């Protein structure tokens, strides 16, 4: 992709913008006054709102919360050749019309800020007018910051996998799949001999109470994997990947898993972060933790995995 302001290989940061930061604040950066439906419809009739705008609105609906970079990637992957500068210009226009809205996140740790977009009711109306399925409701764009960043991190993983891996058969985001099993992302990959392989991604951010949250979720996944029975098309259980903020955060997850004995009996959880997914070859973006004894004490060690299933 040559249509982005900054390519993956040129991103040099020590911490993902979708991590938890000290003193962060979410600011609504959308239109704060009402705009009439008649005014918007005049814009539509005059074709001030035109073809690519509908593609952008649909991308925002598909991704739920998304940066201009993510929207550009999503459109490029669908075969729509558009660069980020044009997407950014159209986003500004749609935001002014209250067809979409924008949030801005600022924090005490960096001078940079993150802007991302979500749907508004008029965007839903325009999608339905083009016979797009749209189940958006107003509360979907008004969740807490933790949920927003979880979705943004999930999108980062999904879009990078779609870009770097050609063997993806299908994917879907958060859904109750079986009882209490609710991965943030499911990707199905075609492996050797037409074998289908399922990957489930569990995204965690380090907001207050995250330790109890990840423990509760992983108990459900452990139970599912321990009792897994082959199903049509899937002879092996899903690979469950925990997406943390960075290696330090992932190690804290690892310690919880050890303490609470959460590792599945015949398999184990994998680990990655949204930065690792971007900066590494996709087949080397997963890690596992081990403990090595050194002078009577156990010290953690990170092992980068070469995951053959993810080789393009």
C-alpha positions as CSV (number, residue, x, y, z in Angstrom):
1,X,0.0,0.0,0.0
2,X,1.5,3.3,-1.1
3,X,-1.5,5.4,-0.2
4,X,-0.9,5.9,3.5
5,X,0.8,8.9,5.2
6,X,3.1,6.5,7.0
7,X,3.7,2.9,6.0
8,X,4.0,0.1,8.5
9,X,7.7,-0.3,8.1
10,X,8.2,3.4,8.9
11,X,6.2,3.5,12.2
12,X,8.6,4.0,15.0
13,X,6.9,4.2,18.4
14,X,7.5,2.5,21.7
15,X,3.9,2.3,22.7
16,X,0.7,1.8,20.7
17,X,-1.7,4.8,20.6
18,X,-4.4,2.3,21.4
19,X,-2.8,1.5,24.8
20,X,-3.8,3.0,28.1
21,X,-2.1,6.3,28.9
22,X,-1.8,8.5,32.1
23,X,-4.2,11.4,32.1
24,X,-5.8,10.5,28.8
25,X,-9.0,12.3,27.9
26,X,-11.6,11.6,25.2
27,X,-13.0,14.7,23.6
28,X,-15.9,14.6,21.2
29,X,-14.7,16.4,18.1
30,X,-17.9,16.1,16.0
31,X,-20.6,18.6,15.3
32,X,-22.1,20.1,18.4
33,X,-25.1,21.8,16.9
34,X,-28.0,20.3,15.0
35,X,-28.1,20.3,11.2
36,X,-31.3,19.7,9.4
37,X,-32.0,16.6,7.4
38,X,-33.3,18.8,4.6
39,X,-29.9,20.5,4.4
40,X,-28.1,17.2,4.2
41,X,-30.5,15.9,1.6
42,X,-29.9,19.0,-0.6
43,X,-26.1,18.1,-0.4
44,X,-26.9,14.5,-1.5
45,X,-29.2,15.7,-4.3
46,X,-26.5,18.1,-5.6
47,X,-24.0,15.1,-5.3
48,X,-21.8,17.0,-2.9
49,X,-22.1,13.7,-1.1
50,X,-21.0,11.2,-3.8
51,X,-19.7,7.7,-4.5
52,X,-16.5,7.5,-2.4
53,X,-18.3,9.1,0.5
54,X,-20.6,6.1,0.7
55,X,-17.6,3.8,0.6
56,X,-16.1,5.7,3.5
57,X,-19.3,5.7,5.5
58,X,-19.6,1.9,4.9
59,X,-16.0,1.4,6.0
60,X,-16.7,3.3,9.3
61,X,-19.8,1.1,9.9
62,X,-17.8,-2.1,9.2
63,X,-14.9,-1.1,11.5
64,X,-17.1,0.6,14.3
65,X,-14.3,2.9,15.4
66,X,-11.5,3.7,13.0
67,X,-8.7,6.2,12.2
68,X,-8.3,7.7,8.7
69,X,-5.4,5.3,8.2
70,X,-7.6,2.3,9.0
71,X,-10.3,3.5,6.7
72,X,-7.8,3.9,3.9
73,X,-6.4,0.4,4.4
74,X,-9.9,-1.1,4.5
75,X,-10.8,0.6,1.2
76,X,-7.6,-0.4,-0.4
77,X,-8.0,-4.0,0.6
78,X,-11.5,-3.9,-1.0
79,X,-9.8,-2.8,-4.3
80,X,-10.7,0.9,-4.0
81,X,-7.6,2.9,-4.9
82,X,-7.7,6.0,-2.7
83,X,-5.0,7.7,-0.7
84,X,-5.2,8.8,2.9
85,X,-5.1,12.5,2.2
86,X,-8.3,12.2,0.1
87,X,-10.0,10.1,2.8
88,X,-9.0,12.7,5.4
89,X,-10.6,15.5,3.4
90,X,-13.8,13.6,2.9
91,X,-13.9,12.7,6.6
92,X,-13.7,16.3,7.5
93,X,-16.6,17.1,5.2
94,X,-18.8,14.3,6.4
95,X,-18.0,15.2,10.0
96,X,-19.1,18.8,9.4
97,X,-22.4,17.5,8.1
98,X,-22.9,15.2,11.1
99,X,-23.1,12.1,8.9
100,X,-20.2,10.8,10.9
101,X,-18.5,12.0,14.1
102,X,-15.0,12.3,15.3
103,X,-13.3,11.7,18.7
104,X,-9.9,13.0,19.8
105,X,-7.8,11.4,22.5
106,X,-5.1,13.5,24.3
107,X,-2.9,12.4,27.2
108,X,-0.1,13.4,29.5
109,X,2.5,11.1,28.0
110,X,2.8,12.3,24.4
111,X,2.2,15.5,22.5
112,X,0.6,13.5,19.7
113,X,-3.1,12.9,19.7
114,X,-5.3,10.2,18.2
115,X,-8.4,11.0,16.1
116,X,-10.9,8.3,15.1
117,X,-14.4,8.2,13.6
118,X,-17.8,6.6,14.2
119,X,-21.2,6.6,12.5
120,X,-24.0,9.0,13.2
121,X,-27.7,8.5,12.4
122,X,-27.6,10.3,9.1
123,X,-24.8,7.9,8.0
124,X,-27.1,5.0,8.8
125,X,-29.9,6.6,6.7
126,X,-27.6,7.1,3.8
127,X,-26.3,3.5,3.9
128,X,-29.9,2.1,4.0
129,X,-30.7,4.3,1.0
130,X,-28.1,2.4,-0.9
131,X,-29.5,-1.0,0.3
132,X,-26.5,-1.6,2.6
133,X,-27.4,-3.6,5.7
134,X,-26.9,-1.3,8.7
135,X,-27.9,-2.3,12.3
136,X,-26.2,0.7,13.9
137,X,-27.9,2.4,16.9
138,X,-27.0,5.6,18.6
139,X,-25.5,3.9,21.7
140,X,-23.0,2.1,19.5
141,X,-21.0,5.4,19.1
142,X,-21.2,6.3,22.8
143,X,-19.4,3.5,24.6
144,X,-16.5,4.0,27.1
145,X,-12.9,4.7,26.1
146,X,-11.8,1.2,27.0
147,X,-14.2,-0.3,24.5
148,X,-13.2,2.2,21.8
149,X,-9.5,1.4,22.2
150,X,-10.2,-2.3,22.2
151,X,-12.0,-2.0,18.9
152,X,-9.2,0.2,17.5
153,X,-6.5,-2.4,18.5
154,X,-8.6,-5.2,17.1
155,X,-8.9,-3.3,13.8
156,X,-5.2,-2.8,13.7
157,X,-4.7,-6.6,14.0
158,X,-7.3,-7.5,11.5
159,X,-6.2,-5.0,8.8
160,X,-2.6,-6.0,9.1
161,X,-3.5,-9.7,8.9
162,X,-5.6,-9.0,5.8
163,X,-2.8,-7.0,4.2
164,X,0.0,-9.5,5.0
165,X,-1.7,-12.9,4.7
166,X,-3.2,-14.1,1.5
167,X,-4.7,-17.3,2.9
168,X,-7.5,-15.8,4.9
169,X,-10.8,-17.3,4.1
170,X,-13.1,-15.2,6.3
171,X,-13.2,-13.1,9.4
172,X,-15.7,-11.6,11.8
173,X,-15.5,-9.4,14.9
174,X,-16.9,-9.8,18.4
175,X,-19.8,-12.3,18.6
176,X,-21.0,-14.9,21.1
177,X,-19.9,-18.0,19.5
178,X,-20.5,-20.7,22.1
179,X,-21.9,-20.0,25.5
180,X,-19.6,-17.4,27.1
181,X,-17.0,-17.6,24.4
182,X,-16.7,-14.1,22.9
183,X,-13.4,-13.4,21.1
184,X,-12.9,-9.9,19.8
185,X,-11.9,-11.3,16.4
186,X,-12.1,-14.6,14.6
187,X,-10.0,-15.3,11.5
188,X,-10.2,-18.5,9.5
189,X,-7.1,-19.4,7.5
190,X,-6.8,-22.0,4.8
191,X,-3.8,-24.3,5.6
192,X,-2.2,-27.2,3.9
193,X,-4.3,-29.9,2.3
194,X,-7.3,-27.6,2.4
195,X,-7.4,-27.8,6.2
196,X,-9.2,-24.8,7.8
197,X,-7.6,-23.3,10.9
198,X,-9.3,-20.9,13.2
199,X,-7.7,-18.1,15.2
200,X,-9.4,-16.3,18.0
201,X,-8.0,-13.0,19.3
202,X,-8.7,-11.6,22.8
203,X,-7.8,-7.9,23.1
204,X,-7.0,-6.5,26.5
205,X,-6.2,-3.0,27.6
206,X,-4.8,-2.2,31.0
207,X,-7.6,-0.1,32.4
208,X,-8.6,-0.4,36.1
209,X,-9.9,-3.9,36.8
210,X,-8.3,-5.5,33.7
211,X,-6.7,-8.3,35.6
212,X,-10.1,-9.7,36.8
213,X,-11.5,-9.2,33.3
214,X,-8.8,-11.2,31.5
215,X,-8.9,-13.9,34.2
216,X,-12.7,-14.3,33.8
217,X,-12.5,-14.4,30.0
218,X,-9.6,-16.9,29.9
219,X,-11.4,-19.3,32.2
220,X,-14.1,-19.6,29.6
221,X,-11.5,-20.2,26.8
222,X,-9.7,-22.8,28.9
223,X,-12.9,-24.7,29.6
224,X,-13.8,-24.5,25.9
225,X,-10.4,-25.8,24.7
226,X,-10.2,-28.5,27.4
227,X,-13.5,-29.9,26.2
228,X,-13.1,-29.3,22.5
229,X,-14.5,-31.8,20.1
230,X,-13.7,-31.8,16.4
231,X,-16.3,-30.1,14.3
232,X,-17.1,-30.3,10.6
233,X,-14.3,-28.6,8.8
234,X,-12.2,-28.0,12.0
235,X,-10.3,-30.9,13.3
236,X,-8.2,-28.8,15.6
237,X,-9.3,-26.3,18.3
238,X,-8.8,-22.6,17.6
239,X,-5.5,-20.9,18.4
240,X,-6.3,-18.3,21.1
241,X,-4.1,-15.2,20.8
242,X,-4.0,-12.6,23.6
243,X,-3.4,-9.1,22.2
244,X,-1.9,-6.9,24.9
245,X,-0.5,-3.4,24.9
246,X,3.2,-4.4,24.9
247,X,5.5,-7.2,26.1
248,X,5.4,-6.0,29.7
249,X,1.6,-6.0,29.8
250,X,1.6,-9.5,28.1
251,X,3.9,-10.8,30.8
252,X,1.5,-9.6,33.5
253,X,-1.2,-11.6,31.6
254,X,1.2,-14.6,31.6
255,X,1.7,-14.3,35.4
256,X,-2.1,-14.3,35.9
257,X,-2.4,-17.5,33.8
258,X,0.3,-19.2,35.8
259,X,-1.1,-18.2,39.2
260,X,-4.6,-19.2,38.3
261,X,-3.6,-22.3,36.3
262,X,-5.5,-21.1,33.2
263,X,-3.4,-22.7,30.5
264,X,-5.5,-25.4,28.6
265,X,-4.4,-29.0,29.3
266,X,-3.3,-29.9,25.8
267,X,-2.5,-26.5,24.3
268,X,-1.5,-23.0,25.4
269,X,-2.3,-19.4,24.8
270,X,-0.3,-17.3,22.3
271,X,0.6,-13.7,22.8
272,X,1.1,-10.6,20.6
273,X,0.5,-6.8,20.7
274,X,-0.8,-4.5,18.0
275,X,2.7,-3.0,17.6
276,X,4.3,-6.5,17.1
277,X,1.7,-7.3,14.4
278,X,2.7,-4.2,12.5
279,X,6.5,-4.2,13.0
280,X,7.2,-7.9,12.5
281,X,6.7,-10.4,9.7
282,X,3.3,-11.7,10.3
283,X,4.5,-15.3,10.8
284,X,7.0,-14.1,13.5
285,X,4.6,-11.7,15.3
286,X,3.5,-14.3,18.0
287,X,5.4,-15.0,21.2
288,X,5.2,-17.3,24.2
289,X,6.7,-16.9,27.6
290,X,8.9,-19.3,29.5
291,X,10.6,-19.2,32.9
292,X,14.2,-20.0,33.2
293,X,16.0,-20.7,36.5
294,X,19.0,-18.5,37.2
295,X,20.8,-18.5,40.5
296,X,17.8,-20.0,42.2
297,X,15.3,-17.5,40.8
298,X,13.0,-17.8,37.9
299,X,13.3,-15.2,35.2
300,X,10.9,-14.7,32.3
301,X,12.1,-15.2,28.8
302,X,10.3,-14.2,25.6
303,X,10.4,-16.7,22.7
304,X,9.4,-15.4,19.3
305,X,7.5,-18.1,17.4
306,X,7.8,-19.0,13.8
307,X,4.1,-19.8,13.1
308,X,4.0,-21.7,9.8
309,X,0.3,-21.2,9.4
310,X,0.9,-17.5,9.0
311,X,3.5,-17.8,6.2
312,X,2.2,-16.2,3.0
